[in-house]
C-alpha cells in the first residue's frame, strides 16, 4: 500500500464520498394571535380647590385693619433713613415735651427716673412731709446719724433708739424689703402741730417662705419760725399682711 508523498495534494472528496446529512425533525410552532393590549383610561376627577388661610374672610378683615399702620410705619422708616437729622430733632422734641409734661403734673421725671412714691397729703404745712419722708428713708437705709439729727427735737428722752430701730426694721440690718410708703392720714391740731400716720409694707424672705407685714407709724411735727421740727415718733403696730 503506497502513501501519498508530501508534495502531492490531498485527495479531493467527491459527492459520493461525503457523508449524508440527516435533517433534524424540529417541531413547528404555529404562533397564535395575541390579544391587543388596551389601556383603560379613567375619567379625571375634579378636586376641590382649598382656599389659603390668607384668603379667608377673617384673614382679609385682619389684613384690612393692619395694612394701613404697617404702610405708615414703612413710609415713616423710609423717610427717617433719608432725613436722619430731622428725625433726631423730632425725637428730642418729643422726649422733652413728655419730660416737661410729666414733671409739671407729677413733680417726677418720666420713665421711672427718680421715682418717689412718697406723697404727703397735707397742703397747709411748710415742710412736715419732708421730715416724715427723711426719717422713714433714713430708717430704711440704716442711716443712724441722720436719725439722731432728726430726733434731736424730741423732748423728754422719748426719742426711739436708732440702733434698735435699724436692727429691727432697716433693709440693711434686718434684711427686709420695703414697699411704697403710704401716708394714710394727716391732721393739723389747734396748737399748730401735725399728726401724720404712715403705712409701710415690708417683706421678709425666709428659707422656703416669704412673710409680709405692714408697719404703722405715728409722727408729730411742727413748723414754726421758719423751722420744721420732729416732736414725736411712735410705732403703732406691725401686723401680718396677706396681700
C-alpha positions as YAML, in Angstrom:
chain: A
units: angstrom
residues:
- id: 1
  name: UNK
  ca: [0.00, 0.00, 0.00]
- id: 2
  name: UNK
  ca: [1.56, 3.23, -1.10]
- id: 3
  name: UNK
  ca: [1.19, 6.50, 0.96]
- id: 4
  name: UNK
  ca: [0.97, 9.77, -0.80]
- id: 5
  name: UNK
  ca: [4.01, 11.83, -0.98]
- id: 6
  name: UNK
  ca: [4.17, 15.05, 0.91]
- id: 7
  name: UNK
  ca: [4.28, 17.04, -2.25]
- id: 8
  name: UNK
  ca: [1.09, 15.58, -3.60]
- id: 9
  name: UNK
  ca: [-2.20, 17.32, -2.80]
- id: 10
  name: UNK
  ca: [-4.71, 15.53, -0.61]
- id: 11
  name: UNK
  ca: [-7.35, 13.61, -2.40]
- id: 12
  name: UNK
  ca: [-10.43, 15.61, -3.15]
- id: 13
  name: UNK
  ca: [-13.74, 14.45, -1.82]
- id: 14
  name: UNK
  ca: [-16.36, 13.77, -4.36]
- id: 15
  name: UNK
  ca: [-20.07, 13.95, -3.65]
- id: 16
  name: UNK
  ca: [-20.08, 10.27, -3.44]
- id: 17
  name: UNK
  ca: [-17.54, 10.30, -0.67]
- id: 18
  name: UNK
  ca: [-19.41, 12.99, 1.50]
- id: 19
  name: UNK
  ca: [-21.44, 11.65, 4.45]
- id: 20
  name: UNK
  ca: [-25.17, 12.05, 4.21]
- id: 21
  name: UNK
  ca: [-26.72, 14.84, 6.32]
- id: 22
  name: UNK
  ca: [-29.82, 13.74, 8.11]
- id: 23
  name: UNK
  ca: [-32.21, 16.71, 8.70]
- id: 24
  name: UNK
  ca: [-33.38, 17.29, 12.23]
- id: 25
  name: UNK
  ca: [-37.03, 16.93, 12.94]
- id: 26
  name: UNK
  ca: [-37.90, 20.14, 14.86]
- id: 27
  name: UNK
  ca: [-41.46, 20.77, 15.87]
- id: 28
  name: UNK
  ca: [-43.01, 23.71, 14.17]
- id: 29
  name: UNK
  ca: [-44.73, 26.21, 16.47]
- id: 30
  name: UNK
  ca: [-47.67, 27.96, 14.98]
- id: 31
  name: UNK
  ca: [-47.97, 31.44, 16.54]
- id: 32
  name: UNK
  ca: [-51.32, 32.28, 17.98]
- id: 33
  name: UNK
  ca: [-52.89, 35.64, 17.60]
- id: 34
  name: UNK
  ca: [-52.07, 37.74, 20.71]
- id: 35
  name: UNK
  ca: [-54.84, 39.87, 22.11]
- id: 36
  name: UNK
  ca: [-54.37, 43.58, 21.65]
- id: 37
  name: UNK
  ca: [-53.34, 45.41, 24.83]
- id: 38
  name: UNK
  ca: [-55.88, 48.06, 25.70]
- id: 39
  name: UNK
  ca: [-55.31, 50.69, 28.46]
- id: 40
  name: UNK
  ca: [-58.38, 51.72, 30.35]
- id: 41
  name: UNK
  ca: [-58.43, 55.47, 30.90]
- id: 42
  name: UNK
  ca: [-60.19, 56.65, 33.99]
- id: 43
  name: UNK
  ca: [-62.07, 59.88, 33.71]
- id: 44
  name: UNK
  ca: [-60.33, 62.70, 35.63]
- id: 45
  name: UNK
  ca: [-61.88, 63.69, 38.93]
- id: 46
  name: UNK
  ca: [-62.36, 67.25, 39.89]
- id: 47
  name: UNK
  ca: [-60.61, 68.05, 43.19]
- id: 48
  name: UNK
  ca: [-61.95, 70.99, 45.22]
- id: 49
  name: UNK
  ca: [-59.53, 73.89, 45.45]
- id: 50
  name: UNK
  ca: [-58.88, 74.80, 49.10]
- id: 51
  name: UNK
  ca: [-58.53, 78.43, 49.99]
- id: 52
  name: UNK
  ca: [-55.36, 79.53, 51.69]
- id: 53
  name: UNK
  ca: [-55.51, 80.87, 55.20]
- id: 54
  name: UNK
  ca: [-54.77, 84.33, 53.90]
- id: 55
  name: UNK
  ca: [-57.80, 84.22, 51.58]
- id: 56
  name: UNK
  ca: [-60.42, 83.54, 54.25]
- id: 57
  name: UNK
  ca: [-62.81, 86.38, 55.17]
- id: 58
  name: UNK
  ca: [-61.34, 86.70, 58.67]
- id: 59
  name: UNK
  ca: [-57.82, 87.00, 57.30]
- id: 60
  name: UNK
  ca: [-58.91, 89.64, 54.82]
- id: 61
  name: UNK
  ca: [-60.52, 91.69, 57.59]
- id: 62
  name: UNK
  ca: [-57.33, 91.47, 59.69]
- id: 63
  name: UNK
  ca: [-55.25, 92.47, 56.67]
- id: 64
  name: UNK
  ca: [-57.50, 95.43, 56.03]
- id: 65
  name: UNK
  ca: [-57.04, 96.61, 59.62]
- id: 66
  name: UNK
  ca: [-53.29, 96.07, 59.86]
- id: 67
  name: UNK
  ca: [-52.28, 97.17, 56.37]
- id: 68
  name: UNK
  ca: [-52.65, 100.98, 56.91]
- id: 69
  name: UNK
  ca: [-50.49, 101.22, 60.07]
- id: 70
  name: UNK
  ca: [-47.89, 98.86, 58.61]
- id: 71
  name: UNK
  ca: [-47.69, 101.01, 55.49]
- id: 72
  name: UNK
  ca: [-47.43, 104.13, 57.62]
- id: 73
  name: UNK
  ca: [-44.55, 102.62, 59.59]
- id: 74
  name: UNK
  ca: [-42.84, 101.59, 56.38]
- id: 75
  name: UNK
  ca: [-43.07, 105.06, 54.86]
- id: 76
  name: UNK
  ca: [-42.01, 106.60, 58.18]
- id: 77
  name: UNK
  ca: [-38.93, 104.39, 58.38]
- id: 78
  name: UNK
  ca: [-38.08, 105.20, 54.76]
- id: 79
  name: UNK
  ca: [-38.43, 108.92, 55.44]
- id: 80
  name: UNK
  ca: [-36.32, 108.58, 58.61]
- id: 81
  name: UNK
  ca: [-33.50, 106.93, 56.69]
- id: 82
  name: UNK
  ca: [-33.48, 109.74, 54.16]
- id: 83
  name: UNK
  ca: [-33.76, 112.57, 56.73]
- id: 84
  name: UNK
  ca: [-31.69, 111.48, 59.74]
- id: 85
  name: UNK
  ca: [-31.07, 114.91, 61.24]
- id: 86
  name: UNK
  ca: [-34.73, 115.86, 61.08]
- id: 87
  name: UNK
  ca: [-35.71, 112.55, 62.69]
- id: 88
  name: UNK
  ca: [-33.29, 113.07, 65.59]
- id: 89
  name: UNK
  ca: [-34.61, 116.58, 66.16]
- id: 90
  name: UNK
  ca: [-38.23, 115.36, 66.22]
- id: 91
  name: UNK
  ca: [-37.37, 112.58, 68.71]
- id: 92
  name: UNK
  ca: [-35.57, 115.02, 71.01]
- id: 93
  name: UNK
  ca: [-38.52, 117.42, 70.94]
- id: 94
  name: UNK
  ca: [-40.90, 114.57, 71.73]
- id: 95
  name: UNK
  ca: [-38.83, 113.38, 74.71]
- id: 96
  name: UNK
  ca: [-38.51, 116.94, 76.01]
- id: 97
  name: UNK
  ca: [-42.26, 117.53, 75.80]
- id: 98
  name: UNK
  ca: [-43.00, 114.24, 77.61]
- id: 99
  name: UNK
  ca: [-40.49, 115.12, 80.36]
- id: 100
  name: UNK
  ca: [-41.85, 118.62, 80.85]
- id: 101
  name: UNK
  ca: [-45.48, 117.48, 80.94]
- id: 102
  name: UNK
  ca: [-44.82, 114.62, 83.38]
- id: 103
  name: UNK
  ca: [-42.77, 116.80, 85.72]
- id: 104
  name: UNK
  ca: [-45.38, 119.58, 85.67]
- id: 105
  name: UNK
  ca: [-48.18, 117.18, 86.58]
- id: 106
  name: UNK
  ca: [-46.47, 114.74, 88.99]
- id: 107
  name: UNK
  ca: [-43.28, 116.58, 90.01]
- id: 108
  name: UNK
  ca: [-41.37, 113.49, 88.89]
- id: 109
  name: UNK
  ca: [-39.34, 112.57, 85.86]
- id: 110
  name: UNK
  ca: [-40.80, 110.13, 83.33]
- id: 111
  name: UNK
  ca: [-39.77, 106.54, 82.61]
- id: 112
  name: UNK
  ca: [-39.32, 105.79, 86.33]
- id: 113
  name: UNK
  ca: [-36.33, 108.15, 86.70]
- id: 114
  name: UNK
  ca: [-36.05, 109.49, 90.24]
- id: 115
  name: UNK
  ca: [-39.33, 107.77, 91.08]
- id: 116
  name: UNK
  ca: [-40.50, 108.52, 94.61]
- id: 117
  name: UNK
  ca: [-43.95, 107.20, 95.61]
- id: 118
  name: UNK
  ca: [-43.97, 109.21, 98.87]
- id: 119
  name: UNK
  ca: [-46.87, 111.66, 98.91]
- id: 120
  name: UNK
  ca: [-47.68, 113.75, 101.97]
- id: 121
  name: UNK
  ca: [-51.33, 114.85, 101.50]
- id: 122
  name: UNK
  ca: [-51.23, 118.00, 103.58]
- id: 123
  name: UNK
  ca: [-51.30, 121.30, 101.74]
- id: 124
  name: UNK
  ca: [-51.17, 123.66, 104.73]
- id: 125
  name: UNK
  ca: [-47.80, 122.61, 106.08]
- id: 126
  name: UNK
  ca: [-44.42, 124.15, 105.45]
- id: 127
  name: UNK
  ca: [-42.19, 121.09, 105.37]
- id: 128
  name: UNK
  ca: [-43.65, 118.49, 107.72]
- id: 129
  name: UNK
  ca: [-43.84, 115.99, 104.88]
- id: 130
  name: UNK
  ca: [-40.11, 116.29, 104.22]
- id: 131
  name: UNK
  ca: [-39.35, 115.46, 107.86]
- id: 132
  name: UNK
  ca: [-41.50, 112.33, 107.79]
- id: 133
  name: UNK
  ca: [-40.04, 111.28, 104.47]
- id: 134
  name: UNK
  ca: [-36.44, 111.84, 105.60]
- id: 135
  name: UNK
  ca: [-36.98, 109.90, 108.84]
- id: 136
  name: UNK
  ca: [-38.56, 106.89, 107.13]
- id: 137
  name: UNK
  ca: [-35.93, 106.73, 104.38]
- id: 138
  name: UNK
  ca: [-33.11, 107.05, 106.94]
- id: 139
  name: UNK
  ca: [-34.59, 104.10, 108.82]
- id: 140
  name: UNK
  ca: [-34.97, 102.12, 105.62]
- id: 141
  name: UNK
  ca: [-31.34, 102.72, 104.61]
- id: 142
  name: UNK
  ca: [-29.95, 102.15, 108.12]
- id: 143
  name: UNK
  ca: [-28.60, 105.72, 108.47]
- id: 144
  name: UNK
  ca: [-28.33, 106.10, 112.25]
- id: 145
  name: UNK
  ca: [-26.60, 109.51, 112.08]
- id: 146
  name: UNK
  ca: [-29.46, 111.01, 110.11]
- id: 147
  name: UNK
  ca: [-31.99, 109.55, 112.54]
- id: 148
  name: UNK
  ca: [-30.17, 111.08, 115.53]
- id: 149
  name: UNK
  ca: [-30.17, 114.51, 113.88]
- id: 150
  name: UNK
  ca: [-33.89, 114.29, 113.11]
- id: 151
  name: UNK
  ca: [-34.75, 113.12, 116.64]
- id: 152
  name: UNK
  ca: [-32.87, 115.92, 118.43]
- id: 153
  name: UNK
  ca: [-36.07, 117.97, 118.92]
- id: 154
  name: UNK
  ca: [-37.96, 115.13, 120.61]
- id: 155
  name: UNK
  ca: [-38.12, 116.19, 124.27]
- id: 156
  name: UNK
  ca: [-38.29, 114.24, 127.48]
- id: 157
  name: UNK
  ca: [-36.00, 111.45, 126.41]
- id: 158
  name: UNK
  ca: [-38.80, 109.88, 124.37]
- id: 159
  name: UNK
  ca: [-36.80, 109.55, 121.19]
- id: 160
  name: UNK
  ca: [-36.61, 105.94, 119.99]
- id: 161
  name: UNK
  ca: [-33.25, 104.22, 119.96]
- id: 162
  name: UNK
  ca: [-31.93, 104.50, 116.36]
- id: 163
  name: UNK
  ca: [-29.69, 101.42, 116.70]
- id: 164
  name: UNK
  ca: [-32.59, 99.28, 117.87]
- id: 165
  name: UNK
  ca: [-34.92, 100.53, 115.14]
- id: 166
  name: UNK
  ca: [-32.30, 99.92, 112.44]
- id: 167
  name: UNK
  ca: [-31.71, 96.38, 113.71]
- id: 168
  name: UNK
  ca: [-35.44, 95.63, 113.59]
- id: 169
  name: UNK
  ca: [-36.75, 97.46, 110.52]
- id: 170
  name: UNK
  ca: [-33.96, 98.53, 108.13]
- id: 171
  name: UNK
  ca: [-33.23, 96.86, 104.83]
- id: 172
  name: UNK
  ca: [-29.50, 96.68, 105.58]
- id: 173
  name: UNK
  ca: [-29.57, 95.11, 109.05]
- id: 174
  name: UNK
  ca: [-32.94, 93.34, 109.27]
- id: 175
  name: UNK
  ca: [-32.80, 92.16, 105.63]
- id: 176
  name: UNK
  ca: [-36.29, 93.42, 104.87]
- id: 177
  name: UNK
  ca: [-37.69, 94.74, 101.62]
- id: 178
  name: UNK
  ca: [-39.69, 97.94, 101.91]
- id: 179
  name: UNK
  ca: [-42.61, 98.75, 99.66]
- id: 180
  name: UNK
  ca: [-44.03, 102.16, 98.79]
- id: 181
  name: UNK
  ca: [-44.68, 104.36, 101.82]
- id: 182
  name: UNK
  ca: [-48.33, 105.32, 102.07]
- id: 183
  name: UNK
  ca: [-49.48, 108.31, 104.16]
- id: 184
  name: UNK
  ca: [-52.94, 107.24, 105.31]
- id: 185
  name: UNK
  ca: [-53.83, 110.28, 107.43]
- id: 186
  name: UNK
  ca: [-52.73, 113.83, 108.21]
- id: 187
  name: UNK
  ca: [-54.41, 116.08, 110.79]
- id: 188
  name: UNK
  ca: [-53.46, 119.56, 111.93]
- id: 189
  name: UNK
  ca: [-54.06, 120.30, 115.62]
- id: 190
  name: UNK
  ca: [-55.04, 123.63, 117.25]
- id: 191
  name: UNK
  ca: [-51.51, 124.06, 118.65]
- id: 192
  name: UNK
  ca: [-50.19, 124.10, 115.04]
- id: 193
  name: UNK
  ca: [-48.70, 120.61, 115.37]
- id: 194
  name: UNK
  ca: [-49.46, 118.00, 112.71]
- id: 195
  name: UNK
  ca: [-50.25, 114.34, 113.35]
- id: 196
  name: UNK
  ca: [-49.49, 112.06, 110.43]
- id: 197
  name: UNK
  ca: [-49.80, 108.30, 110.02]
- id: 198
  name: UNK
  ca: [-47.59, 106.37, 107.61]
- id: 199
  name: UNK
  ca: [-48.10, 102.80, 106.45]
- id: 200
  name: UNK
  ca: [-45.04, 100.84, 105.33]
- id: 201
  name: UNK
  ca: [-45.38, 97.38, 103.73]
- id: 202
  name: UNK
  ca: [-42.39, 95.10, 104.30]
- id: 203
  name: UNK
  ca: [-41.40, 91.66, 103.04]
- id: 204
  name: UNK
  ca: [-39.07, 89.16, 104.69]
- id: 205
  name: UNK
  ca: [-37.68, 86.30, 102.62]
- id: 206
  name: UNK
  ca: [-37.00, 83.22, 104.72]
- id: 207
  name: UNK
  ca: [-35.96, 79.66, 103.86]
- id: 208
  name: UNK
  ca: [-38.80, 78.33, 101.72]
- id: 209
  name: UNK
  ca: [-41.29, 81.05, 102.66]
- id: 210
  name: UNK
  ca: [-42.00, 84.77, 102.34]
- id: 211
  name: UNK
  ca: [-43.50, 86.77, 105.20]
- id: 212
  name: UNK
  ca: [-45.33, 90.03, 104.52]
- id: 213
  name: UNK
  ca: [-46.29, 92.63, 107.12]
- id: 214
  name: UNK
  ca: [-47.45, 96.23, 107.44]
- id: 215
  name: UNK
  ca: [-45.90, 98.71, 109.89]
- id: 216
  name: UNK
  ca: [-47.91, 101.72, 111.05]
- id: 217
  name: UNK
  ca: [-46.01, 104.81, 112.29]
- id: 218
  name: UNK
  ca: [-47.28, 107.96, 114.01]
- id: 219
  name: UNK
  ca: [-45.38, 111.25, 113.63]
- id: 220
  name: UNK
  ca: [-45.85, 114.59, 115.37]
- id: 221
  name: UNK
  ca: [-44.31, 117.53, 113.50]
- id: 222
  name: UNK
  ca: [-44.45, 121.30, 113.72]
- id: 223
  name: UNK
  ca: [-43.42, 124.22, 111.56]
- id: 224
  name: UNK
  ca: [-42.72, 127.46, 113.46]
- id: 225
  name: UNK
  ca: [-40.48, 130.49, 112.93]
- id: 226
  name: UNK
  ca: [-39.34, 129.07, 109.61]
- id: 227
  name: UNK
  ca: [-38.12, 125.87, 111.23]
- id: 228
  name: UNK
  ca: [-39.52, 122.36, 110.86]
- id: 229
  name: UNK
  ca: [-39.16, 120.01, 113.79]
- id: 230
  name: UNK
  ca: [-39.99, 116.41, 114.54]
- id: 231
  name: UNK
  ca: [-41.57, 116.26, 118.00]
- id: 232
  name: UNK
  ca: [-42.51, 112.60, 118.28]
- id: 233
  name: UNK
  ca: [-42.29, 109.17, 116.60]
- id: 234
  name: UNK
  ca: [-44.32, 106.17, 117.73]
- id: 235
  name: UNK
  ca: [-44.59, 102.64, 116.41]
- id: 236
  name: UNK
  ca: [-48.32, 101.91, 116.49]
- id: 237
  name: UNK
  ca: [-48.48, 98.36, 115.20]
- id: 238
  name: UNK
  ca: [-46.92, 95.73, 112.98]
- id: 239
  name: UNK
  ca: [-49.33, 93.16, 111.64]
- id: 240
  name: UNK
  ca: [-49.09, 90.36, 109.06]
- id: 241
  name: UNK
  ca: [-50.40, 91.04, 105.59]
- id: 242
  name: UNK
  ca: [-51.90, 88.58, 103.11]
- id: 243
  name: UNK
  ca: [-51.62, 90.90, 100.09]
...
